[in-house]
Amino acid sequence: MSLAMIFAVAGLVAAGTFLVTSRSLSRIVLGFALLGHAAVLALLAAGGRAGAPPIIDGEPAPGTANPDPQARSVTAIVISFGLTLFVLALARRQQVLTGDDLVEDD
């Protein structure tokens, strides 16, 4: 993993965590989106460099690329999209009921 990718993932996680801990639902939505992007970048970085295709002429090649990180990143994208839509629906409902998007204290 390159040093720039490490700093990008760390920055996205830090900014996402900061935004998720705020009281405004619009900031929470942005925080979850940043955390989702950080997860995808971390999974893509874990996949390593590009390699040979997994199957060549019906037989596995010796230095094949691992397709697992790509499949996990697609799953992370779908989960992040669903979570973002759910939190957006909650924020809209909160705005309709109370007129603002601040989360009340317990």
N, C-alpha and C positions, 0 to 999 in steps of 0.2 A: 504494500500500500504506500502510495507516495505521501510525502509530508504535507503537501497542499490538500490532499483529500482528508487527511486526519484533521487538519485545522478547519476545513469546511464542515465536516461532521460535528466536530466539537463546538463550533460557532452556532450551527443550527440547533444542536441540542441545548446549548446555553440560552439562546434567544427563545426557543420554544418553551423551555421550562420557566423562564421568567414571565412569558406571556400567559402561560396556563395558570400561574399562581395569582393573577390579577383578579379583580372583581368584575370587570367588564366582560360580558359574553362575547363581544366582537373580538377582543384581544385573546380570549380563550380559543376561539375558532382559529385565529391566525397561529396561535401557539401549537395547536394540534396539527395544523397543516405543516408547520416547520418541523415538528417531530416526525411526521410521516415522511417528509423529504429526507430527513437525516437517516431514517431507517433504510430507505431505498439506496442512498449513497453508501451507507455502511455495508449493505449486502453486495452492491456492485463492486466495492473495493475488496471485499472478502473473496470475490470470484477470481481475483488475480488477473494476470495478463491473458490476452487472447491466445488460444492454442489451436490445435488442429481440430477438425470436426470430430464428433464422438464416434461416428461409424464411417469407414471408408471401404467401399466395395464389399459390404456385408460383414466385415471383421473390424473389431475395435482397434483403433490406432494406439500406439504406445504412449504418446504424449497428448492425450485428448483433453479438450476443454470440459470443465465441469458445468453441466446445465442446471444444477441445483440452485445456485445463487440467482440465476435469471428467473426461475420459476418462483422462488421466494420473493423476489422484488416485485413481480407482477401481483402476487398475493398481497404484499404490503401496500401497493398502490390501490388496489380495490378496497382493502380494509380502511385505509386512510380516507379514501373518497367517501365511503359509507359513513364513517365517523364524522367527517366534516359536514355532510348533509344533515345528519342527525342533530349535531350541535347547532347548526344554522336553523333548523326547525325549532329547537328549544329557544334559541335567541329570539326568533320571530314571535313565538308564542308569549315569551316574557315581555316583549315590547308591546304586543297587543293588549296584554292584561294590565301592565303597570305603566306603560308609557316610556320606560327607559330600559336599558339593558344591563343594569347593575344587579349583581347577585346580592340578596339581602343577607344580613348576618343571622347566624343561628340563634 
